[in-house]
Structures are given as C-alpha cells and as structure tokens.
Amino acid sequence: MRARLPLFAAALWWGSLTAIGFLAVPLLFANASSPAVAGQLAAKLFSGQTWMSLGCGFVLLMANRERPDAAVLAGMLLALLVEFAVAPRIVARQNLALWHGVGSAMYLAQWVCAFAVLWKCAAERARFNPAASSPT
C-alpha cells in the first residue's frame, strides 16, 4: 500500500485537475443558465480543486521526505497563488480578461506539474516492480 500511495496521489491530482479544468467547467459554461451562474459554480469547483491539489501534494511530499520533488512544490505553490492571489481578482471582476488569462496559464502550469509527477511516479513504480509494467 505504501509503495502505491504516491502513484495514487499523483493520479488523483492530475486526474482531478483534468476533470475540473477541461471537462466540468467548460460544461458549466456551455449549459448554465447564465455566464454569471457558471462563473460562481466554477469558482467553487476551482477552490475545491485547490484543496485536492494541496492534499495530494502533501501526500507526495510525505512519501518522499528525504528528497522533495520540485514539480510537487511548484504545483502546490501554483494552486495557492491561483486560490489566494488570482481568484479573488476574478471574482471581484478586476481586469477580468487579464486575471482570467493569468489564472488559466497558472492552472495549465499546475496541470503540467501534476502530469510530470504522475509520469515520474509511474516510472519509479515500473523500475522497482518490473512485473507492474509488463502486460499480463
């Protein structure tokens, strides 16, 4: 179980970022009664995603305490910045186009960090357990 936990956390982190950012939120804007309603719901989803990202990142850091992964730290920092620096400006509608662009770029960068961590965890698991990577 302990050997699988980092891979599970990385998969959950990347998968949840993918599901929220590339599926749920676009569907909200396509189907909600108004863009304002979609925006309010999207803000709640992204906030929940921040806490999911931080939880998964914490698990990954604890699993590799002796050598923390820079991509984990960068992804967690990006999540915090989006939540506490960018999102309040979007909600307040301050220069909406600018802050939405910044937030989207930071979310995409976090997605790349999570993907890099997932790729690395999968490669490490395959290296230490060759039977896990071969088809049966």
Summary of the structure (lengths in Angstrom):
residues: 136
radius of gyration: 16.7
end to end distance: 21.0
largest distance: 54.8
contacts: 402
relative contact order: 0.15
helix: 85%
strand: 0%
